[in-house]
Amino acid sequence: MGALPALALFRPGLVAPFLCVLLVFPLVVLLGAKSEPSTGVGRCCDALGKASYCVYVLHRPLGALVYAAALQFTGQGWKSSPPGAVWSS
């Protein structure tokens, strides 16, 4: 999080994303891998990690169910609704 304000020094263009990919993101991953959470935070991270797998496994079937419902009720499918129009573009 401390490296993110440094990005404000760069104007949008090709340099800032390039530096993020080469320097900032690997640094964030390295710092995260080297840190050890406290007991309470560790339990929270463990629980969220286990819950994230359930979300990952179920997001496709639930998305198909929502699409089928949108198609059934509107006759036009997912792209006719505002969230669908945003997510499909």
N, C-alpha and C positions, 0 to 999 in steps of 0.2 A: 504494500500500500504506500510505502514511502517513495517508491520509484514513480508512481503514477503522476504526482504533480510535475515531475520533470518533463512529462509529455506536453504540458502546456507551453513549454518553451519552443516547441516545433510547430511550424505552420502545417496545416493539412497538405498532404501531397504524397510523394513516394518515399521520402526519407523516414517519416515517423512510423509507418507500418513496418518498414524494413528494419528499423532499430528495435521495434517491439518484438518482432519475430526472432531477431538474432540476439538481443540482449535482455530485454525486460522479461519476456515470458519464460525463458530458461532460468533466469535468476529467481523468479517467483516460484517455479517448480522446485529448484534447488533448495531455497529457503524453507519451503513447505515440507520437503522430504527430510531436512535436517532437524526440524523442530519436533519436540515431544510435547503433546498437549497434557495439561494437568488431568487429574483423575476425573473430575466432573465433566470437563470439556471432552475428554477421551471417551467417556461413556456416551455423551451426546453424539460425537462423531461416529461412533460405532453403530448407534441406533439409526442415525440418518443414512449411513452407508448401507445397512441392511434394508431399510425402507426404499432406498433409491433403486435397488434391484427390482423390487416389486413394481415400481412405477415404470421402469425400463421394459419389463416383460409385458405389462398390460397396456402401454400407451398405443400400440398398433391396433389391437382388437377393439379398444374403446373408441379410437378414432374411426374405425370402420363402422362401428355401431352408430356413432354420431352422424357420419356421412349418410348412412342408410336412413336414419330418422329424418335428416334434412331433405333427402330425396323424396321420402314418403310424404312429408308434410308440405313441402314447397313445390315439389315437382321439378325443381331446377338443380338440386344437389347442393353441395357444399359451397361452391363459388358464389352463390347468390346471397349468402349471408355475409355480413361485415367481417366477422373473424375469418371466415373461409376465404374471402377475397384478399385479406391481408396475408394470411399464411400461405396461400397458394401462389402468390406472386413472387 
